[in-house]
């Protein structure tokens, strides 16, 4: 049982160290900026929808 567990741990470590390709700093920064812009855009859309629904609700229920 422990032999299989340690074998799986060793294989996982070797895969992470030798077979996985990690992004460069430039690629990582580009991805982070993309996520930041998308998050801000979604936040603005949700804010506009919230204000629109608030206006509709204050008109319906004065």
PyMOL Python script that loads the backbone (N, CA, C, O; Angstrom):
from pymol import cmd

cmd.read_pdbstr("""\
ATOM      1  N   UNK A   1       0.818  -1.181   0.000  1.00  0.00           N
ATOM      2  CA  UNK A   1       0.000   0.000   0.000  1.00  0.00           C
ATOM      3  C   UNK A   1       0.873   1.262   0.000  1.00  0.00           C
ATOM      4  O   UNK A   1       0.669   2.159  -0.817  1.00  0.00           O
ATOM      5  N   UNK A   2       1.844   1.326   0.916  1.00  0.00           N
ATOM      6  CA  UNK A   2       2.713   2.489   0.972  1.00  0.00           C
ATOM      7  C   UNK A   2       3.633   2.555  -0.238  1.00  0.00           C
ATOM      8  O   UNK A   2       4.011   3.640  -0.681  1.00  0.00           O
ATOM      9  N   UNK A   3       3.988   1.402  -0.765  1.00  0.00           N
ATOM     10  CA  UNK A   3       4.866   1.348  -1.930  1.00  0.00           C
ATOM     11  C   UNK A   3       4.190   2.027  -3.124  1.00  0.00           C
ATOM     12  O   UNK A   3       4.829   2.785  -3.855  1.00  0.00           O
ATOM     13  N   UNK A   4       2.909   1.756  -3.318  1.00  0.00           N
ATOM     14  CA  UNK A   4       2.161   2.366  -4.420  1.00  0.00           C
ATOM     15  C   UNK A   4       2.011   3.874  -4.195  1.00  0.00           C
ATOM     16  O   UNK A   4       2.124   4.660  -5.136  1.00  0.00           O
ATOM     17  N   UNK A   5       1.757   4.269  -2.953  1.00  0.00           N
ATOM     18  CA  UNK A   5       1.610   5.682  -2.627  1.00  0.00           C
ATOM     19  C   UNK A   5       2.891   6.459  -2.933  1.00  0.00           C
ATOM     20  O   UNK A   5       2.845   7.513  -3.567  1.00  0.00           O
ATOM     21  N   UNK A   6       4.037   5.934  -2.479  1.00  0.00           N
ATOM     22  CA  UNK A   6       5.304   6.620  -2.719  1.00  0.00           C
ATOM     23  C   UNK A   6       5.676   6.599  -4.193  1.00  0.00           C
ATOM     24  O   UNK A   6       6.299   7.538  -4.690  1.00  0.00           O
ATOM     25  N   UNK A   7       5.306   5.554  -4.885  1.00  0.00           N
ATOM     26  CA  UNK A   7       5.551   5.489  -6.322  1.00  0.00           C
ATOM     27  C   UNK A   7       4.751   6.573  -7.046  1.00  0.00           C
ATOM     28  O   UNK A   7       5.276   7.236  -7.941  1.00  0.00           O
ATOM     29  N   UNK A   8       3.497   6.753  -6.668  1.00  0.00           N
ATOM     30  CA  UNK A   8       2.673   7.805  -7.271  1.00  0.00           C
ATOM     31  C   UNK A   8       3.224   9.189  -6.958  1.00  0.00           C
ATOM     32  O   UNK A   8       3.230  10.062  -7.826  1.00  0.00           O
ATOM     33  N   UNK A   9       3.684   9.398  -5.738  1.00  0.00           N
ATOM     34  CA  UNK A   9       4.275  10.688  -5.363  1.00  0.00           C
ATOM     35  C   UNK A   9       5.526  10.969  -6.193  1.00  0.00           C
ATOM     36  O   UNK A   9       5.716  12.086  -6.675  1.00  0.00           O
ATOM     37  N   UNK A  10       6.370   9.966  -6.359  1.00  0.00           N
ATOM     38  CA  UNK A  10       7.602  10.126  -7.135  1.00  0.00           C
ATOM     39  C   UNK A  10       7.283  10.438  -8.596  1.00  0.00           C
ATOM     40  O   UNK A  10       7.910  11.313  -9.193  1.00  0.00           O
ATOM     41  N   UNK A  11       6.314   9.729  -9.175  1.00  0.00           N
ATOM     42  CA  UNK A  11       5.924   9.978 -10.556  1.00  0.00           C
ATOM     43  C   UNK A  11       5.341  11.376 -10.729  1.00  0.00           C
ATOM     44  O   UNK A  11       5.619  12.048 -11.722  1.00  0.00           O
ATOM     45  N   UNK A  12       4.542  11.812  -9.775  1.00  0.00           N
ATOM     46  CA  UNK A  12       3.956  13.151  -9.842  1.00  0.00           C
ATOM     47  C   UNK A  12       5.039  14.218  -9.780  1.00  0.00           C
ATOM     48  O   UNK A  12       5.003  15.191 -10.533  1.00  0.00           O
ATOM     49  N   UNK A  13       6.002  14.035  -8.882  1.00  0.00           N
ATOM     50  CA  UNK A  13       7.104  14.989  -8.761  1.00  0.00           C
ATOM     51  C   UNK A  13       7.909  15.048 -10.053  1.00  0.00           C
ATOM     52  O   UNK A  13       8.234  16.137 -10.527  1.00  0.00           O
ATOM     53  N   UNK A  14       8.235  13.898 -10.629  1.00  0.00           N
ATOM     54  CA  UNK A  14       9.011  13.867 -11.862  1.00  0.00           C
ATOM     55  C   UNK A  14       8.260  14.528 -13.015  1.00  0.00           C
ATOM     56  O   UNK A  14       8.861  15.208 -13.847  1.00  0.00           O
ATOM     57  N   UNK A  15       6.957  14.329 -13.059  1.00  0.00           N
ATOM     58  CA  UNK A  15       6.172  14.962 -14.112  1.00  0.00           C
ATOM     59  C   UNK A  15       6.174  16.474 -13.955  1.00  0.00           C
ATOM     60  O   UNK A  15       6.315  17.199 -14.940  1.00  0.00           O
ATOM     61  N   UNK A  16       6.019  16.959 -12.725  1.00  0.00           N
ATOM     62  CA  UNK A  16       6.032  18.409 -12.494  1.00  0.00           C
ATOM     63  C   UNK A  16       7.385  19.031 -12.829  1.00  0.00           C
ATOM     64  O   UNK A  16       7.444  20.133 -13.375  1.00  0.00           O
ATOM     65  N   UNK A  17       8.466  18.332 -12.504  1.00  0.00           N
ATOM     66  CA  UNK A  17       9.796  18.896 -12.700  1.00  0.00           C
ATOM     67  C   UNK A  17      10.258  18.788 -14.150  1.00  0.00           C
ATOM     68  O   UNK A  17      10.824  19.739 -14.690  1.00  0.00           O
ATOM     69  N   UNK A  18      10.023  17.646 -14.781  1.00  0.00           N
ATOM     70  CA  UNK A  18      10.640  17.395 -16.082  1.00  0.00           C
ATOM     71  C   UNK A  18       9.698  17.486 -17.277  1.00  0.00           C
ATOM     72  O   UNK A  18      10.163  17.732 -18.390  1.00  0.00           O
ATOM     73  N   UNK A  19       8.403  17.300 -17.094  1.00  0.00           N
ATOM     74  CA  UNK A  19       7.498  17.246 -18.239  1.00  0.00           C
ATOM     75  C   UNK A  19       6.575  18.453 -18.359  1.00  0.00           C
ATOM     76  O   UNK A  19       5.996  18.684 -19.421  1.00  0.00           O
ATOM     77  N   UNK A  20       6.434  19.216 -17.296  1.00  0.00           N
ATOM     78  CA  UNK A  20       5.526  20.356 -17.309  1.00  0.00           C
ATOM     79  C   UNK A  20       6.240  21.579 -17.861  1.00  0.00           C
ATOM     80  O   UNK A  20       7.384  21.857 -17.500  1.00  0.00           O
ATOM     81  N   UNK A  21       5.556  22.309 -18.743  1.00  0.00           N
ATOM     82  CA  UNK A  21       6.118  23.561 -19.242  1.00  0.00           C
ATOM     83  C   UNK A  21       5.449  24.709 -18.508  1.00  0.00           C
ATOM     84  O   UNK A  21       4.222  24.800 -18.467  1.00  0.00           O
ATOM     85  N   UNK A  22       6.246  25.569 -17.938  1.00  0.00           N
ATOM     86  CA  UNK A  22       5.742  26.694 -17.173  1.00  0.00           C
ATOM     87  C   UNK A  22       5.809  27.947 -18.028  1.00  0.00           C
ATOM     88  O   UNK A  22       6.737  28.093 -18.824  1.00  0.00           O
ATOM     89  N   UNK A  23       4.842  28.863 -17.885  1.00  0.00           N
ATOM     90  CA  UNK A  23       4.866  30.089 -18.691  1.00  0.00           C
ATOM     91  C   UNK A  23       6.012  31.007 -18.248  1.00  0.00           C
ATOM     92  O   UNK A  23       6.445  30.998 -17.095  1.00  0.00           O
ATOM     93  N   UNK A  24       6.475  31.790 -19.213  1.00  0.00           N
ATOM     94  CA  UNK A  24       7.519  32.761 -18.888  1.00  0.00           C
ATOM     95  C   UNK A  24       6.888  33.925 -18.124  1.00  0.00           C
ATOM     96  O   UNK A  24       5.666  34.035 -18.025  1.00  0.00           O
ATOM     97  N   UNK A  25       7.738  34.776 -17.597  1.00  0.00           N
ATOM     98  CA  UNK A  25       7.239  35.931 -16.849  1.00  0.00           C
ATOM     99  C   UNK A  25       6.416  36.858 -17.733  1.00  0.00           C
ATOM    100  O   UNK A  25       5.419  37.424 -17.287  1.00  0.00           O
ATOM    101  N   UNK A  26       6.833  37.010 -18.979  1.00  0.00           N
ATOM    102  CA  UNK A  26       6.122  37.881 -19.912  1.00  0.00           C
ATOM    103  C   UNK A  26       4.737  37.303 -20.233  1.00  0.00           C
ATOM    104  O   UNK A  26       3.752  38.041 -20.270  1.00  0.00           O
ATOM    105  N   UNK A  27       4.661  35.995 -20.464  1.00  0.00           N
ATOM    106  CA  UNK A  27       3.376  35.346 -20.734  1.00  0.00           C
ATOM    107  C   UNK A  27       2.453  35.447 -19.523  1.00  0.00           C
ATOM    108  O   UNK A  27       1.254  35.688 -19.662  1.00  0.00           O
ATOM    109  N   UNK A  28       3.019  35.263 -18.347  1.00  0.00           N
ATOM    110  CA  UNK A  28       2.234  35.328 -17.120  1.00  0.00           C
ATOM    111  C   UNK A  28       1.688  36.735 -16.887  1.00  0.00           C
ATOM    112  O   UNK A  28       0.539  36.893 -16.476  1.00  0.00           O
ATOM    113  N   UNK A  29       2.503  37.756 -17.145  1.00  0.00           N
ATOM    114  CA  UNK A  29       2.058  39.141 -16.994  1.00  0.00           C
ATOM    115  C   UNK A  29       0.945  39.458 -17.990  1.00  0.00           C
ATOM    116  O   UNK A  29      -0.027  40.129 -17.644  1.00  0.00           O
ATOM    117  N   UNK A  30       1.084  38.979 -19.219  1.00  0.00           N
ATOM    118  CA  UNK A  30       0.045  39.202 -20.227  1.00  0.00           C
ATOM    119  C   UNK A  30      -1.270  38.561 -19.829  1.00  0.00           C
ATOM    120  O   UNK A  30      -2.334  39.157 -20.000  1.00  0.00           O
ATOM    121  N   UNK A  31      -1.201  37.352 -19.301  1.00  0.00           N
ATOM    122  CA  UNK A  31      -2.415  36.669 -18.851  1.00  0.00           C
ATOM    123  C   UNK A  31      -3.047  37.404 -17.670  1.00  0.00           C
ATOM    124  O   UNK A  31      -4.270  37.529 -17.593  1.00  0.00           O
ATOM    125  N   UNK A  32      -2.223  37.882 -16.763  1.00  0.00           N
ATOM    126  CA  UNK A  32      -2.740  38.602 -15.593  1.00  0.00           C
ATOM    127  C   UNK A  32      -3.445  39.892 -16.019  1.00  0.00           C
ATOM    128  O   UNK A  32      -4.487  40.241 -15.465  1.00  0.00           O
ATOM    129  N   UNK A  33      -2.889  40.587 -16.986  1.00  0.00           N
ATOM    130  CA  UNK A  33      -3.504  41.828 -17.476  1.00  0.00           C
ATOM    131  C   UNK A  33      -4.830  41.512 -18.165  1.00  0.00           C
ATOM    132  O   UNK A  33      -5.806  42.244 -18.002  1.00  0.00           O
ATOM    133  N   UNK A  34      -4.865  40.430 -18.928  1.00  0.00           N
ATOM    134  CA  UNK A  34      -6.109  40.020 -19.598  1.00  0.00           C
ATOM    135  C   UNK A  34      -7.195  39.716 -18.576  1.00  0.00           C
ATOM    136  O   UNK A  34      -8.341  40.133 -18.746  1.00  0.00           O
ATOM    137  N   UNK A  35      -6.847  38.999 -17.526  1.00  0.00           N
ATOM    138  CA  UNK A  35      -7.824  38.663 -16.480  1.00  0.00           C
ATOM    139  C   UNK A  35      -8.283  39.929 -15.763  1.00  0.00           C
ATOM    140  O   UNK A  35      -9.468  40.064 -15.458  1.00  0.00           O
ATOM    141  N   UNK A  36      -7.379  40.848 -15.490  1.00  0.00           N
ATOM    142  CA  UNK A  36      -7.731  42.103 -14.831  1.00  0.00           C
ATOM    143  C   UNK A  36      -8.713  42.904 -15.671  1.00  0.00           C
ATOM    144  O   UNK A  36      -9.711  43.402 -15.149  1.00  0.00           O
ATOM    145  N   UNK A  37      -8.445  43.034 -16.959  1.00  0.00           N
ATOM    146  CA  UNK A  37      -9.326  43.799 -17.847  1.00  0.00           C
ATOM    147  C   UNK A  37     -10.699  43.122 -17.948  1.00  0.00           C
ATOM    148  O   UNK A  37     -11.726  43.800 -17.894  1.00  0.00           O
ATOM    149  N   UNK A  38     -10.723  41.811 -18.093  1.00  0.00           N
ATOM    150  CA  UNK A  38     -12.002  41.090 -18.182  1.00  0.00           C
ATOM    151  C   UNK A  38     -12.792  41.253 -16.883  1.00  0.00           C
ATOM    152  O   UNK A  38     -14.008  41.442 -16.923  1.00  0.00           O
ATOM    153  N   UNK A  39     -12.123  41.181 -15.741  1.00  0.00           N
ATOM    154  CA  UNK A  39     -12.807  41.338 -14.450  1.00  0.00           C
ATOM    155  C   UNK A  39     -13.397  42.733 -14.303  1.00  0.00           C
ATOM    156  O   UNK A  39     -14.523  42.886 -13.831  1.00  0.00           O
ATOM    157  N   UNK A  40     -12.653  43.737 -14.700  1.00  0.00           N
ATOM    158  CA  UNK A  40     -13.154  45.114 -14.621  1.00  0.00           C
ATOM    159  C   UNK A  40     -14.333  45.315 -15.569  1.00  0.00           C
ATOM    160  O   UNK A  40     -15.303  45.985 -15.215  1.00  0.00           O
ATOM    161  N   UNK A  41     -14.258  44.746 -16.759  1.00  0.00           N
ATOM    162  CA  UNK A  41     -15.351  44.861 -17.713  1.00  0.00           C
ATOM    163  C   UNK A  41     -16.611  44.201 -17.179  1.00  0.00           C
ATOM    164  O   UNK A  41     -17.695  44.775 -17.285  1.00  0.00           O
ATOM    165  N   UNK A  42     -16.496  43.029 -16.618  1.00  0.00           N
ATOM    166  CA  UNK A  42     -17.653  42.341 -16.040  1.00  0.00           C
ATOM    167  C   UNK A  42     -18.218  43.143 -14.868  1.00  0.00           C
ATOM    168  O   UNK A  42     -19.435  43.234 -14.712  1.00  0.00           O
ATOM    169  N   UNK A  43     -17.349  43.721 -14.046  1.00  0.00           N
ATOM    170  CA  UNK A  43     -17.810  44.526 -12.911  1.00  0.00           C
ATOM    171  C   UNK A  43     -18.593  45.749 -13.395  1.00  0.00           C
ATOM    172  O   UNK A  43     -19.607  46.112 -12.798  1.00  0.00           O
ATOM    173  N   UNK A  44     -18.134  46.374 -14.454  1.00  0.00           N
ATOM    174  CA  UNK A  44     -18.842  47.548 -14.999  1.00  0.00           C
ATOM    175  C   UNK A  44     -20.201  47.136 -15.548  1.00  0.00           C
ATOM    176  O   UNK A  44     -21.191  47.831 -15.325  1.00  0.00           O
ATOM    177  N   UNK A  45     -20.262  46.023 -16.257  1.00  0.00           N
ATOM    178  CA  UNK A  45     -21.539  45.544 -16.804  1.00  0.00           C
ATOM    179  C   UNK A  45     -22.517  45.226 -15.673  1.00  0.00           C
ATOM    180  O   UNK A  45     -23.690  45.588 -15.758  1.00  0.00           O
ATOM    181  N   UNK A  46     -22.058  44.561 -14.623  1.00  0.00           N
ATOM    182  CA  UNK A  46     -22.924  44.241 -13.493  1.00  0.00           C
ATOM    183  C   UNK A  46     -23.388  45.521 -12.801  1.00  0.00           C
ATOM    184  O   UNK A  46     -24.542  45.605 -12.382  1.00  0.00           O
ATOM    185  N   UNK A  47     -22.519  46.511 -12.674  1.00  0.00           N
ATOM    186  CA  UNK A  47     -22.885  47.784 -12.055  1.00  0.00           C
ATOM    187  C   UNK A  47     -23.976  48.486 -12.867  1.00  0.00           C
ATOM    188  O   UNK A  47     -24.941  49.001 -12.301  1.00  0.00           O
ATOM    189  N   UNK A  48     -23.821  48.503 -14.188  1.00  0.00           N
ATOM    190  CA  UNK A  48     -24.817  49.146 -15.053  1.00  0.00           C
ATOM    191  C   UNK A  48     -26.154  48.410 -14.950  1.00  0.00           C
ATOM    192  O   UNK A  48     -27.204  49.047 -14.868  1.00  0.00           O
ATOM    193  N   UNK A  49     -26.122  47.083 -14.953  1.00  0.00           N
ATOM    194  CA  UNK A  49     -27.359  46.313 -14.817  1.00  0.00           C
ATOM    195  C   UNK A  49     -28.020  46.583 -13.466  1.00  0.00           C
ATOM    196  O   UNK A  49     -29.243  46.704 -13.390  1.00  0.00           O
ATOM    197  N   UNK A  50     -27.231  46.676 -12.411  1.00  0.00           N
ATOM    198  CA  UNK A  50     -27.759  46.940 -11.075  1.00  0.00           C
ATOM    199  C   UNK A  50     -28.450  48.298 -11.027  1.00  0.00           C
ATOM    200  O   UNK A  50     -29.546  48.423 -10.480  1.00  0.00           O
ATOM    201  N   UNK A  51     -27.813  49.310 -11.599  1.00  0.00           N
ATOM    202  CA  UNK A  51     -28.410  50.648 -11.604  1.00  0.00           C
ATOM    203  C   UNK A  51     -29.685  50.677 -12.450  1.00  0.00           C
ATOM    204  O   UNK A  51     -30.648  51.358 -12.097  1.00  0.00           O
ATOM    205  N   UNK A  52     -29.694  49.942 -13.566  1.00  0.00           N
ATOM    206  CA  UNK A  52     -30.891  49.892 -14.401  1.00  0.00           C
ATOM    207  C   UNK A  52     -32.040  49.236 -13.649  1.00  0.00           C
ATOM    208  O   UNK A  52     -33.153  49.761 -13.648  1.00  0.00           O
ATOM    209  N   UNK A  53     -31.791  48.100 -13.011  1.00  0.00           N
ATOM    210  CA  UNK A  53     -32.842  47.426 -12.246  1.00  0.00           C
ATOM    211  C   UNK A  53     -33.298  48.270 -11.048  1.00  0.00           C
ATOM    212  O   UNK A  53     -34.475  48.259 -10.686  1.00  0.00           O
ATOM    213  N   UNK A  54     -32.373  48.989 -10.448  1.00  0.00           N
ATOM    214  CA  UNK A  54     -32.738  49.865  -9.348  1.00  0.00           C
ATOM    215  C   UNK A  54     -33.679  50.965  -9.832  1.00  0.00           C
ATOM    216  O   UNK A  54     -34.651  51.301  -9.156  1.00  0.00           O
ATOM    217  N   UNK A  55     -33.384  51.521 -11.005  1.00  0.00           N
ATOM    218  CA  UNK A  55     -34.266  52.544 -11.564  1.00  0.00           C
ATOM    219  C   UNK A  55     -35.641  51.996 -11.905  1.00  0.00           C
ATOM    220  O   UNK A  55     -36.657  52.652 -11.674  1.00  0.00           O
ATOM    221  N   UNK A  56     -35.668  50.795 -12.452  1.00  0.00           N
ATOM    222  CA  UNK A  56     -36.956  50.165 -12.781  1.00  0.00           C
ATOM    223  C   UNK A  56     -37.754  49.901 -11.513  1.00  0.00           C
ATOM    224  O   UNK A  56     -38.956  50.163 -11.480  1.00  0.00           O
ATOM    225  N   UNK A  57     -37.115  49.393 -10.480  1.00  0.00           N
ATOM    226  CA  UNK A  57     -37.804  49.062  -9.226  1.00  0.00           C
ATOM    227  C   UNK A  57     -38.315  50.312  -8.512  1.00  0.00           C
ATOM    228  O   UNK A  57     -39.400  50.284  -7.931  1.00  0.00           O
ATOM    229  N   UNK A  58     -37.555  51.408  -8.545  1.00  0.00           N
ATOM    230  CA  UNK A  58     -38.033  52.641  -7.911  1.00  0.00           C
ATOM    231  C   UNK A  58     -39.191  53.244  -8.708  1.00  0.00           C
ATOM    232  O   UNK A  58     -40.015  53.965  -8.146  1.00  0.00           O
ATOM    233  N   UNK A  59     -39.260  52.958  -9.998  1.00  0.00           N
ATOM    234  CA  UNK A  59     -40.391  53.429 -10.799  1.00  0.00           C
ATOM    235  C   UNK A  59     -41.627  52.576 -10.509  1.00  0.00           C
ATOM    236  O   UNK A  59     -42.733  53.105 -10.393  1.00  0.00           O
ATOM    237  N   UNK A  60     -41.447  51.282 -10.395  1.00  0.00           N
ATOM    238  CA  UNK A  60     -42.576  50.371 -10.155  1.00  0.00           C
ATOM    239  C   UNK A  60     -43.074  50.514  -8.717  1.00  0.00           C
ATOM    240  O   UNK A  60     -44.280  50.576  -8.477  1.00  0.00           O
ATOM    241  N   UNK A  61     -42.141  50.567  -7.760  1.00  0.00           N
ATOM    242  CA  UNK A  61     -42.494  50.671  -6.333  1.00  0.00           C
ATOM    243  C   UNK A  61     -41.969  51.990  -5.772  1.00  0.00           C
ATOM    244  O   UNK A  61     -40.885  52.036  -5.191  1.00  0.00           O
ATOM    245  N   UNK A  62     -42.750  53.070  -5.948  1.00  0.00           N
ATOM    246  CA  UNK A  62     -42.260  54.395  -5.465  1.00  0.00           C
ATOM    247  C   UNK A  62     -42.186  54.534  -3.984  1.00  0.00           C
ATOM    248  O   UNK A  62     -41.795  55.588  -3.482  1.00  0.00           O
TER     249      UNK A  62
END
""", "prot")
cmd.dss("prot")
cmd.show_as("cartoon", "prot")
cmd.util.cbc("prot")
cmd.orient("prot")
